[in-house]
Amino acid sequence: MSIESAYARLLGCASAALLLMASPAHAHHAFSAEFDADKPIDITGVVTKFKWTNPHSWLYLDVTAPDGTVTNWGVEFGAPNSLEDKGLKKSDIKPGDTIRIIGYRAKNGGPFGYSVTGTLANGRAIQTGGAQDAPGTTPAKPQNY
């Protein structure tokens, strides 16, 4: 191998490495890995905790069933910077607030889900999810849990 071809090969590898480092970051998991697009949810409850964290924020809310039993649900929101881009601030959701969540249930069957939209007590609706492979923003025929 000549010096020129070795240099060209090294330059090509270095260029490829730079391109890989410059590519945009992608989510560490897909919607379909954890959530079930065939199990839409529509739940309303009282906020118990709101974790404004990366890579995903989490909202926990007490949901009261028709029989009076209360279940604490956890729903995944997007990253804080994504939520801020959509007009949501950390201070907009506080423990004690009532919120309606429309989204999809977790595959594990527990009281967990992926939030597509959240509607605050004042009627303001916010897009809370942003997974690239998530179904449309309005689940068909959500189930009440």
N, C-alpha and C positions, 0 to 999 in steps of 0.2 A: 504494500500500500504506500502510495506516495504521500509526502508531507501535505500536499494540497488536498488530497482526498481525506486524510485524517483530520485536517483543520476544518474542512467542510462538514464532516460528520460531527465533530465536536461543536461547531457553530450551530448545526441543526438541532442537536440535543439540547443545547443551552437555550435556543429559541423556543423549543417545545416546552421546556421547563418554565420559562418565563410566562408563556401563554397560559399554562395550567395554573400558575400562581395568580394570574390576573383575572381568571374567570370568576364570575359571581358565585357566591356561596349558595348552596341549596339547603333546603330543610334536611334535618338529620333523619327524618322518617316521613313516610307518606300517610295521607289521611286513611287510605285503605288498610294500612298495617294495624291500626288500632280501632277504627270506627266503622260502623256498618251503615252503608248508604241505603239499605233496605229497612232501616229502623229509625225513621224520623221521630223527633221528640218536640213537644211543646209544653214547657213547664214554667210555672210561675212560683216564686218563693221569696223568702226573706234572706238577704245576704248575710252570711256569717263570717266570711273572710274573702279578701281579694288580694291575690299574690301577683304583683306587678313585676314579673321576672322574665328573664331570657332563658331559654329560647321561646318559651310560651308562658303567657300569663294564665292564671287559674282563678276561677270564681267558684266559691262554695256557697250554696244556698239551701235553706230548709224548705222543702216542698211538702205541703200538707195534702194527703190523699182524701178522697171523698169520705172514707171511713174514719178520718181524724188522725191517722198515723202520720208521723212526720219522718221524712227521710232526708238526710243531708246529701245533696248531689254536688259533684264536682264537674265543672265543664271547662274545657280548654279554650282559651282565647288565643289570639295572635300575639306576636312579640310587642313589647311596649312601643317601639318606634312605629310599627305598623298601625297600632291602635291610635297613636297620636296623629298620624297622617290622616286617619279617618275621623278625627275630631273628638276622640275620647281621651280624657285626662284621668290620671290615677285618682284624683279627688272627686271625680264624677260618681264613683260607686263606693259606698260606705256600708259597714255593717249596720243592719237595721233597715236598709233600703229594700223596697220591693222591686223585683226585676222579672221580666218574662224572657225566656230563652227559647229560641227555635234553632234546632240543629239535628244532630244524629247521635244515637246511643253508641256506647263503647261495645266492642265485640265481646268483652269479658262478661257482659250481662249485668254488671253491677250498676250502681247509680252514678255513672260517669258518662260524659258525652263531649261532643265537639259543638261549640256554639257558632252558629252562622250569623245570627243577629240577636242582639239584646235590646229590649225595650225598657227604658228607665221609667220610673213612676210618673214622671212628668210627660210621658208619651213620646219622648225622643228615642228613635230607633237608631242603633249603631251597628254597622257591619263589624263583627267581632272576629270572624275567622278569615283565613287567607290562604289555606293550603291549596297548592296548585292543582291537586287531583281531587279536591272536594267536589261533591255534586253541586248543583245550582244553589243560588242563595235562598230559595224558598222551597223547603222540602214539601213533597206532595203528601197530603193526609198525615200530618204529624200525630203521634200517639201522645195522649196525656198520661203522665205517670205520677 
